[in-house]
Structures are given as C-alpha cells and as structure tokens.
Amino acid sequence: MAHRQSGGLSLMSVCILILTILAVFYTLYFTSDIVLPFVLAGVLNLLLSGPMRFLHNRLHIPKVLAALLLIGLLFGVVGAIGTAISVPASGWISRAPESLPALQHKLSFLNHPIHALQTGMDKVGRLFEGGGGGTRVVTVQQAGSPGLTSVGSSILIGTRAFLGQLFSMLLMLFFLLYEGDSLLRRFVEIMPTFADKRRTVQIASEIERNVSLYLATITVMNLLVGLLNFGQCFLLGLPNPLLWGVLAFLLNYIPIIGPFTGIVVYFFVGLFSFASPLHALLPPAIYFAIHLLEGETITPMLLAKRFTLNPVLVMASLLFWDWLWGIPGAFLSVPLLAVFKIVCDHVESLTAIGHIVGGAPRKGRIQTALPFKRAA
C-alpha cells in the first residue's frame, strides 16, 4: 500500500512538473513583448559587466556615467551597422523585381527537373484525393479595401512595438549595469546556509565568465568572418561588398540557420551579379570555406576547454527558441542553454542533466568545443 502511494505521489509529481513547464513556456510565448527585452538585457549585461568593472574600478568613472557610456557605445555600433546596410539593402530590394526575368533565364536549366518534380507531386496529390467532388475554396476580397493603408498601419505598429522593446531593453540594461552587483549581493544574503551562499556565488560567477567569454569570442570571430567576406566580395567584383560583409557578420551569430542562409544569399547575389551560373557558385563556396575554417578550427580551439555543449541539444535549443521568440530567440539559444547547463552542474539533483547537456570528449582535447560552430 505504501509502495502504491509512493508510486502515485511520484507520478503526481511528474505530472505537476510537466504542467509547470508547459505553463512557463506558455507564459514566455504570450509575454514575449515583456520578457524578451529583459532576457536580452541580461545577456548583454553579462557581456558588458567586465568593461563596466574596468571603467568603474580601474578608471574610477562613476557607475552612472560608465553605464551610460557603455550603452551609448552599444547603441552607436548598432546604429552604425544599420546606417551602413540600410541604403544598399533598400537598393537591392527595389531592383529585385526588375532582375527576376534575368534570374529566371539563368536558372532555365532547372526548368525540366522542377517540372518533373511538380508532375510527381501532382500525381501523389491525386492519389490521396477522394472519389467525391473536391471542396472548393473561395477567397472573398472586399471591394475597395485599403491595401496600402493596412500595410502602412502594420509597419507603424511593428515599428512602435520594436521601439518599445528596444527602450525597455536599454532601460533594463542600464539598471543591471548600475545595480546588478548590488542585486546579486542581496540575493546571496537571503540564502539560508553558507553552502547555499557559496553555491549561488559560484553559479553567478561561472555564468558571467563563460557566457561573456562566449559572446566576446564569437563577436571577434564573426567580425573576422565579416571582414574576410567583405574582402572576397570586393575582389570578386560584387556590388556593395560592405553590405554582404556586414550580413555575414550578423548571420554568424545565429547557429546553423545563419550560415546556411548566408550561403543561399551569396548564391543569389552571384546570380544577380555574374552572367554564368557556375561563376555565381564562387561567392557561396568561398563563404562556406571561410565559415568552415572559423567554425571547425579557430573557434573550437578558443572555446574547447571552457564551453562545451551537446550538438543535438544545441540544435533542439535553436529550433525551440527560434519558434518561441524568432530571430532574437535564435541568438539567445546557446547562451540560455549554457546558463541551464551551469545551473545543473551546481545543483546536486540536476547534475545528470548537466552531464547530458555537456559535449562529449574529443581526441587530443580535454573537451569538445562549442558545437554550433562545428554543426554549422
């Protein structure tokens, strides 16, 4: 009887845990406008905490001024990137409809395979159709619907939401830089035992050290990738090489999906720019070679002994957070997974989960490197 009761309690606990996790994910999805800026601010605070302490402790700059200086620098970098790519990007978008006939002509050799694939798909579709009359879908469009007005309203609403989230993130980032250490100190003080206080400090220190190391390392490496791709676009004669270099820099922050998107974009840029489809393969091939060198050799060498995550779980985390929060979620997927692993490593009941999240050993190294660069 006691065994059954214990088993029932255990099953009930598992069910409650599952429902709690689902409730948390449900809340994160529907409160993304509020939660996402705070999470972004927390991750950026981990990156800027080191420079913040340097400015305040070494150069004796007041905390308020140091926080404003770092936020102004971050905002200036983002603004400079946006200014550098906005004009050429809008030019490419405006010229895209005029270039579609030439693109279709260059890809004419794919017409026969595409037609064969479409014919096969039609045959498969007819096999699954029932013998009765098919259901027709009728689309009703209201006469005189203000299409341009609705598009303009959507743009205005989207811009207002983006500016609101950006302001919330910058405001939260300022207070984290200014009072983050004080908040952590208060949190440590309420821990009941000395062991809990020490564990809390260890978790906070390891999260800050590892995540800031990861963000700083990949920022430097992504900058190098952007410069190399700018150089190859300039040497190959692609128009607006700065745009494609900045794009390569930004896409390299997103695991797996980012580099794959870059290969596709570089291929179509080559098609628009060169007469021969074979010549158009050269920019994406060089892009892939640069990314392979960076992701397989340099970045693993720099992060191998510090930052290890399982490639399967990196991919799962990427897909989940991308579905939940879009592109910002894809950017946050690896740091959030790393924070989860660090917490699991320091909580005795979760050490098995932390071991699963960690990467497997590699020959000649103590640990494997951060896998999203290798998997990409």
Buried (B, 14 or more C-beta within 10 A) or exposed (E): EEEEEEEEEEEEEEEEEEEEEEEEEEEBEEEBEEBBBBBBBBBBBBBBBBBBEEBBEEEEBEBEEBBBBBBEEBEEEEEEEEEBBEEBBEEBEEEEEEBEEEEEEBEEEEEEEEEEEEEEEEEEEEEEEEEEEEEEEEEEEEEEEEEEEEEEEEEEEEEEEEEEBBEBBBBBBBEBBBBBBEEBEEEBEEBEEEEEBEBBBEBBEBBBBBBBBBBBBBBEBBEBBBBBBBBBBEEBEBEBBBBBBBBBBBBBBBBBBBBBEBBEBBBBBBBBBBEEBEEBBBBBBBBBEBBBBBBBEBBBEBBBEBBBBBBEBBBEBBBBBBEBBEBBBBBBBBBBBBBBBBBBBBEEEBEEBBEEBBBEEBEEEEBBBBBBBBBB
